[in-house]
């Protein structure tokens, strides 16, 4: 893969850095011969400059810049500090992950056909609309002509500025949607209606792959649940502090990618234990005292009022029936409950922390392809159960 970015190369001599501070538009790529190499080409190095990746210092401080689309690599020989600035945060993340995987000793497959001369074709914009095409790759923003592509099955909208997905895309039989690297709208209204497309019967039946890497996602939208046939969900490099328990309702999920977030645990649901592939590297499973979002919610609960109980009853009814409603059709005070609702591990009824307890266990799941920190013995799973055993028993009897 080729990366276009602005690069500054400075020589490190003892603790000092020598050279211009200027960033030069450059092409960067990784090649594999006997080892992996990071290659750079720009107006200063027209013949290219090559660094052995085995000599890179992966300094975590440099990676804290990543969320703003910047990376820095320091090499031991030649002793250079490379600073890279990307327009696309997604590409910055891709390069960082590739470098990290190589230094971790993983076998990274590098496309041999890549070379900087191929760049032009790679970046070509598909602008001649073919209404019968089944694949579309967009740039910059959503183009409303997409809505007329009735056979569309793959829609790629990477690195778009302030991407708004119109509700009508839900009428297209899309199987794979990729919005990685795109900017989410900032206005409250645009955010409220952002996921409305998921409520349409067509796409909720056809979509099997949803990629949302590097979009600064802070919470998983509950509308994901409308996508009943979802098999691959990619949430890498976001700002997720937890995965809500409702994710366990995705019964067809096979591949879950949630690397580079802030997850301290995974909700214990059978669908997440029987995955084919999971990537949860670079999260917060090592935290000794993780911030448990369910406990934090519970601590903030004041005495329940009748009004609040009514809201809870309405919410549990909604969860049991789960009509494909747009977010605005559900009363706003109920929205936040989606983040805290989960099934009791004993009676399998929906519960909220108001009526439940949580606990956690650690174990190594038997997932064939699992990418996690090699320093961990297992993953931490979070479990919910009813506080009131009488209610729980009653539920069990009623449903057994
Ligand atoms: Zn229960």
Boltz pocket constraint, residues with backbone or C-beta under 6 A from the ligand:
constraints:
  - pocket:
      binder: B
      contacts: [[A, 344], [A, 345], [A, 346], [A, 347], [A, 348], [A, 349], [A, 385], [A, 386], [A, 388], [A, 391], [A, 392], [A, 393], [A, 395]]
      max_distance: 6.0
